[in-house]
Structure formats: structure tokens, C-alpha cells
Amino acid sequence: GHDLSKITLKTQTWLLFSVISIVVMASSTKYKKEFCNDGENTFDCKRTVLGVWLGCVGFVIGLGMSYATRIVGGTLLELGVSAVMFISYCFGVGYITFGGGPGTFIGNLYLFTWGGFCITMNLTMTLAKEVLGLRAMSFNAEDDSTVPPPPTLEDIDGNNNA
């Protein structure tokens, strides 16, 4: 079998994004079947279609990126993909959870649309830090040796006597 403890946090995050996207897709599909008649083209139904597509695309991209991070790890590619998904989920949050959209009320669609927004924002910010060469708060930082230890009371007293 596979040793799941060897899966990096970045890969786990992409897999979590896939799961979140499945819930967005399924919840949007359920809403569409219940409230949108065949051929109905209301604003709410268009918003629901956005949720279905956002979930489908997010699922495929999340799985693809989780695989890619294990094989190649291309951080610049990941940054571009996560930024596109972040922008997509910005529109998703706006159209799905506000103004009488299908995810206006607290439920799976509301929570998981916001979850997709938060996780893509986190991925984008973390990957941007990696691309800019900042190791602090990155997925690949293995030790905190670059962070100086906090001063002790002896250090403070020693500085006052000098």
C-alpha cells in the first residue's frame, strides 16, 4: 500500500480542495434539479449552473494538482492555477452566496463555497510566498531555524546593564 504519512501538506490541501469542489457541485446540482425547470433561464438558475461548473472544474483541477505536486511539484504552475481558482471562487462566493443566490442560506452550498474560497486564498498566498522565495509559513519549510529565538529575561537584563 501507500504510506499516507508521506503525502505533503500541499498535496493534502489540493485533495481537500477536490472534496470541497465535489460538495459544491453536488449541492448546486441538487438545487438546480429542485428549483430550476428544464430550459428555465432565470438569474438564480444561472447562478446554480456557475456552482455546478465551479465544482466540476475545481474537482478536476484539485485532483490534477495533487497528482502534479507529488510528481513534479512545479510551484509557479501551482501559483497560476491556484490564482485562477481563487478568482473563480471569488465570483462563486459573490454569485452563489449573496443576493438571493442558491447558497444564500446556511447549508452545504454556502459553507463549501466559502470553504473553496478560503482554501484557494490560502494556497495562492502560500504559493506566492514560495515563488517570491519567502520560506516563512510555506508548505516546504521543514525547520524554523531561520527564526531567532525570543529573548530571555537574562538577555534583557544583560542589555540594560551594558
C-alpha positions, 0 to 999 in steps of 0.5 A, spaced: 500 500 500 501 507 500 504 510 506 499 516 507 504 519 512 508 521 506 503 525 502 505 533 503 501 538 506 500 541 499 498 535 496 493 534 502 490 541 501 489 540 493 485 533 495 481 537 500 480 542 495 477 536 490 472 534 496 470 541 497 469 542 489 465 535 489 460 538 495 459 544 491 457 541 485 453 536 488 449 541 492 448 546 486 446 540 482 441 538 487 438 545 487 438 546 480 434 539 479 429 542 485 428 549 483 430 550 476 425 547 470 428 544 464 430 550 459 428 555 465 433 561 464 432 565 470 438 569 474 438 564 480 438 558 475 444 561 472 447 562 478 446 554 480 449 552 473 456 557 475 456 552 482 455 546 478 461 548 473 465 551 479 465 544 482 466 540 476 472 544 474 475 545 481 474 537 482 478 536 476 483 541 477 484 539 485 485 532 483 490 534 477 494 538 482 495 533 487 497 528 482 502 534 479 505 536 486 507 529 488 510 528 481 513 534 479 511 539 484 512 545 479 510 551 484 509 557 479 504 552 475 501 551 482 501 559 483 497 560 476 492 555 477 491 556 484 490 564 482 485 562 477 481 558 482 481 563 487 478 568 482 473 563 480 471 562 487 471 569 488 465 570 483 462 563 486 462 566 493 459 573 490 454 569 485 452 563 489 452 566 496 449 573 496 443 576 493 438 571 493 443 566 490 442 558 491 447 558 497 444 564 500 442 560 506 446 556 511 447 549 508 452 545 504 452 550 498 454 556 502 459 553 507 463 549 501 463 555 497 466 559 502 470 553 504 473 553 496 474 560 497 478 560 503 482 554 501 484 557 494 486 564 498 490 560 502 494 556 497 495 562 492 498 566 498 502 560 500 504 559 493 506 566 492 510 566 498 514 560 495 515 563 488 517 570 491 522 565 495 519 567 502 520 560 506 516 563 512 509 559 513 510 555 506 508 548 505 516 546 504 519 549 510 521 543 514 525 547 520 524 554 523 531 555 524 531 561 520 527 564 526 531 567 532 529 565 538 525 570 543 529 573 548 530 571 555 529 575 561 537 574 562 538 577 555 534 583 557 537 584 563 544 583 560 542 589 555 540 594 560 546 593 564 551 594 558 
